[in-house]
């Protein structure tokens, strides 16, 4: 990493779905298959993250049992993933206290349901703008290993992919398939001992594809 790298910045789409709501958008697009995109806007425009979730859950409750069951399963797996990632952050010897503090701040922002997605983005930008290059490097290396452990399959608002260039520091959210929690716990250990995690193929999300309706 270039020692002259400037202050961090938040790099990513300014779409209202980034951050907490990215998986919600993906879920709805899979379910609606382009037929009712106006529903997405009605659910989410100028809403807090909690209001978005409430709207989504009301809509899901009006659907068939398959959609309801799969949505419930998805929420549970996301929570398991978040807990597993947090545990790895706490246990990691790769991260300094400063790096862990940055990740704690990011997690706190993503778990605050009283703000809109736009407000969330602004808060994340404020946090990352203060990250120095050494702390950034620690977080990036840790997240690279964690991403390999997840085998490129992830769907959660708090999992963050850190990327760096010689000109700036950037942070962006990834949205792919959600793995079982066990793969997180075993995969990180593999990666930190030199194991090569299998990367995902970037194809359609098999889990969410099951929500699709004709």
PyMOL commands that set and color helices and strands:
alter all, ss='L'
color gray80, all
select helices_A, chain A and resi 19-32+37-44+49-61+65-91+97-111+117-128+133-149+181-192+206-209
alter helices_A, ss='H'
color red, helices_A
select strands_A, chain A and resi 155-164+169-175
alter strands_A, ss='S'
color yellow, strands_A
deselect
rebuild
show_as cartoon
